[in-house]
Amino acid sequence: MSSIFSRIVKGEIPSYKVAESDKFLAFLDISPMAKGHVLMIPKQEVDYIFDLDDNLLSDMIIYSKKVAKAISNAIPCQRVGVMVIGLEVPHAHIHLIPINKESDMSLTNARLKLEKEEFAIIADSISKEFHKL
């Protein structure tokens, strides 16, 4: 059975895309830790990030860097934090989270609840910054 992320890649489930290539997709987390929280995934379905082919993993990190720059240009923050957990969805992914202090990335923090319109505005803002890079 396809992961929820594979279904997003196929267009079976809608998402708020911020960047896409032939290998990767970056989209807003629908239960974000902060405004601008992005999930970065390879389009190839592989459960564990460290099971990715070395070239794909290195390309994913480089692509994530560009997405992180777009996030920081669109969302006021001191840094874009990077988190890899890998248990919640069986599809390799990286969380890119705008932060101002380390505690902003605590898994015990309450998640934000945003309206569709706000997700769309944030995604558009990050996407525009991505395409400027």
LOMIDREN-423503 format. One line per 10 residues: their letters; for each residue x, z, y negated of C-alpha. Coordinates in steps of 0.02 Angstrom, whole numbers. Layout:
a) X/Z/Y ~ ...
This chain:
mssifsrivk) 0/0/0 ~ 65/-46/-173 ~ 114/93/-290 ~ 13/115/-450 ~ 164/43/-543 ~ 165/-114/-434 ~ -19/-134/-472 ~ 22/-120/-659 ~ 156/-255/-638 ~ 29/-368/-552
geipsykvae) -97/-339/-692 ~ -222/-253/-576 ~ -215/-96/-684 ~ -203/-108/-874 ~ -57/-32/-967 ~ 14/-18/-1142 ~ 167/-129/-1122 ~ 312/-111/-1242 ~ 439/-227/-1159 ~ 448/-344/-1010
sdkflafldi) 575/-458/-927 ~ 581/-548/-761 ~ 652/-388/-682 ~ 580/-243/-781 ~ 426/-174/-865 ~ 418/-36/-995 ~ 249/41/-1039 ~ 178/198/-1116 ~ 149/347/-1004 ~ -39/382/-1007
spmakghvlm) -5/569/-997 ~ 139/579/-1121 ~ 253/725/-1160 ~ 270/652/-1337 ~ 205/504/-1435 ~ 309/356/-1380 ~ 344/421/-1203 ~ 386/264/-1105 ~ 404/231/-918 ~ 535/103/-874
ipkqevdyif) 519/23/-702 ~ 594/-117/-601 ~ 463/-244/-551 ~ 532/-236/-374 ~ 449/-92/-283 ~ 582/28/-223 ~ 535/211/-198 ~ 695/299/-251 ~ 799/249/-402 ~ 963/276/-309
dlddnllsdm) 907/156/-173 ~ 906/13/-299 ~ 1039/-119/-279 ~ 1189/-75/-390 ~ 1167/-227/-501 ~ 981/-195/-525 ~ 1013/-12/-565 ~ 1147/-54/-694 ~ 1035/-188/-771 ~ 893/-61/-777
iiyskkvaka) 1001/64/-872 ~ 1055/-70/-996 ~ 874/-126/-1020 ~ 822/57/-1042 ~ 952/73/-1180 ~ 869/-68/-1277 ~ 696/8/-1250 ~ 762/179/-1307 ~ 830/101/-1467 ~ 660/22/-1499
isnaipcqrv) 575/191/-1469 ~ 692/280/-1590 ~ 663/145/-1722 ~ 473/160/-1703 ~ 450/347/-1674 ~ 533/478/-1785 ~ 645/581/-1670 ~ 822/648/-1656 ~ 852/571/-1485 ~ 767/482/-1343
gvmviglevp) 782/593/-1191 ~ 803/519/-1018 ~ 724/595/-864 ~ 724/537/-684 ~ 619/640/-565 ~ 551/516/-442 ~ 425/620/-347 ~ 264/584/-439 ~ 253/397/-401 ~ 342/312/-255
hahihlipin) 418/179/-367 ~ 586/198/-456 ~ 562/241/-639 ~ 645/317/-790 ~ 555/421/-922 ~ 611/384/-1101 ~ 545/524/-1213 ~ 565/544/-1401 ~ 630/721/-1431 ~ 685/834/-1572
kesdmsltna) 741/980/-1464 ~ 783/1004/-1279 ~ 623/1100/-1245 ~ 523/943/-1289 ~ 566/883/-1113 ~ 505/1036/-1021 ~ 390/992/-877 ~ 287/1146/-917 ~ 236/1080/-1089 ~ 57/1025/-1110
rlklekeefa) 36/837/-1103 ~ -39/745/-1252 ~ -211/669/-1247 ~ -217/512/-1353 ~ -357/390/-1390 ~ -344/208/-1333 ~ -321/151/-1513 ~ -174/268/-1538 ~ -91/209/-1376 ~ -113/29/-1435
iiadsiskef) -37/65/-1606 ~ 112/155/-1530 ~ 142/19/-1399 ~ 132/-116/-1532 ~ 253/-23/-1645 ~ 383/0/-1507 ~ 360/-179/-1446 ~ 390/-249/-1621 ~ 550/-146/-1635 ~ 606/-205/-1462
hkl) 586/-387/-1511 ~ 690/-359/-1669 ~ 839/-303/-1565
